[in-house]
Each structure stands twice: as structure tokens, then as C-alpha cells.
Amino acid sequence: MKRERSNILNLRMDELKEALAAINEPQWRAAQLHQWLFSHRAGSFDDMTTLSLPLRRKLAESFYIQQPVTEKHDETMEGSPAGATEKLLIQLPDGERVETVLIPGPNRMTACVSAQAGCLLGCSFCATGQMGFRRNLSSGEITGQVWALSDMLQERNREASISNIVFMGMGEPLLNTANVIEAVLNLSTRKYRFSTSQRKITISTVGITPEIDRLADTGLKTKLAVSLHSAIQEKREALMPQAARQYPLDRLRESLIGYASKTGEPVTLAYMLLKGINDSEMDAKRLIRYASGFFCKINLIDYNPIVNIKFEPVCDGTRERFRDILQDAGLQVTIRKSYGTPINAACGQLAADCTGNSDNL
Ligand code: SF4
């Protein structure tokens, strides 16, 4: 029986080797083929002129090459001194949609990418969580988001390039770890046409502890950010029910201590300040206790409004008071500005227009 053809861009390097072995080709060809796909971005097997004609034919019998398509572009200048924040809605070959965001900053250009279509974890402040889980993205689909943003940037200015990548878009990266790591390799170590330093890539998680432990052992130089949002177990469970119950704060702290000591890198603890929920002096003191004793820094972030979700951001005074309490205790604290709120491109707002957020445009 003839096997159905599949999209070769969905395969990781290890899977590509297996696929070549299955058609009686040596595995070492995988690197060559991978380079055609992910550096030259060949649109057809006929373009792969360094591969023999019989091999190209065999590949075309088993696979096709289909890249994601940009369906919609939005941009806003609001609150962004370094240029417009831009959001792309990307349609994947099977019709699923994800969003990806380009955020200009002083001396940097950051791509914020999605790792999953939807999300299983349903955090109460997050639009993606309202969508439910659709599926994991392949490494090619993650890599393709950076290409799409990079192409958009370079069409306007050949000299411009993406310097930083953050896995802070839709979905939980560490529930799709193998494909996220493969995408990191595509975008850094392999030195392909698009390449940045691993140190400029941040993987952001709600705290999937076994995967944090695994990441610490990979030798990757990527940075780790953890969405903490409360250092009090009950409050965290109210905000992020699934993640907080499955990976309690004590266990999470063990993983973070292990990660920081193995990698020698600080962990960033992201703390979204929510009015009347986690913004009191007592909350700050619990955070100090939690964050003391291991190599970390704290990013205070604002809540960005989401349709059907009733949290409120704190005022400037509350944010500054909270920061001062942490700083007085010796913690390294940054107030991180959010960009892209008017186009629902800021933290927690990405939902591939499934929540009706597009009505606000
Ligand atoms: S915050 Fe992250 S983990 Fe939580 S629902 Fe949103 S995408 Fe999922």
C-alpha cells in the first residue's frame, strides 16, 4: 500500500535520519538535506541541486515541502519608542493558526514565538488558555515564525535583523520540549541563513519541573524565565490551577536551584502584578523568601487586558512600592514594559483571534 506523503519540514534532524534510513539512504545525508530545508529554505526537492536526481525523486515520493503562510498583519506604535510592535497571524498547513510578534527595543529586535496551537494549562489570566489545546507545533513551524518575522523586517530594511527570540507566545514550550530544542538549534548552533546566539534566546515556562531539569542537562546556553506570579501556593493555584497543582512551588524551587547551579545562569522569575490579588506587602515578602538563596532576577510585568477576563493592572505607585520592597531585600528587579497591547500582541493576549479580541482592533 502506498504511504501518504507528509510535510518534510515537520521532521527534526533525528527524524530526518530515520526517514532517510527508511528509503535506504545513508543517514549522513540528513545534514545536507536539512541545510537545504532550513538554511536555503528550498521550496521544492528540484531546487536541491547537490542531491542526486534519484534521491530527489525518492524524497518527492514520500514528502512534500509546505511552509506556513502569513494570513494577517497588525501593528501599533503605542507605548513603543523604538518602532512599531507587529503581530502576524500565521496559518499552518493543516489550517491551525498561531500568532507571532516582533518587538523592537533599544538595541534589540525581539521575535516572540509560539510553541503550541492553544494551550492545555488554562491559566486564568491568559487568552491562549481560553482556547484549549489544539496541538504541538513542529520544530519547522516554530522556526518558520522567526523566518516570517525576519522576512517582513528585511523587506523594509536589508540591514535589519532579529537579535533576540523569546518563547513567550502561545502555548507552554516545555510541554513541547523536543521541538523547541530543535528549533533553537535551527536558529542558533547550526549557523544557517538565519542565526542568532543561544544566549539571546529565552525559553519561558510556567514551571514544568521535569522539563526544567532536562533542559539544565542539555548544555544549551539559552535563558530560562519562569512565570511565577505568586510565591504563595494557594494563590498560585487560583491563578494557574493546572501548572501550580501539578508542579508545586517547593518542587519548582528545587528545579530552579538545580538549573541555576548547573548552568551558572540566573533564572528570571516573571511576576505579573494583579490589582488586589498578588500586589500586597505580604506578597512581596513571600516572594523575597522564595527568591532568596539562588541565582535569579525578577521581572515585574503589568497585566494586559483580555476580553472575558476580569483582572486589573496595578497603578504606578503600587508597582513601584512592590519593586522597592524587593530591591531593599537585595533582589535584582526590573519593571518590564509590555508592548503591543492595542493589537492584542502583549503578554497573555495571544489567541489567534479566537477570543474575539480582534473586535478591539
Ligand atoms: S500562560 Fe502560558 S501556560 Fe498558561 S495558559 Fe497561557 S500559554 Fe498556557
Residues whose N, C-alpha, C, O or C-beta is under 5 A from the ligand:
A	BS01	SF4	C119 L121 G122 C123 C126 T128 G129 G169 M170 G171 E172 V206
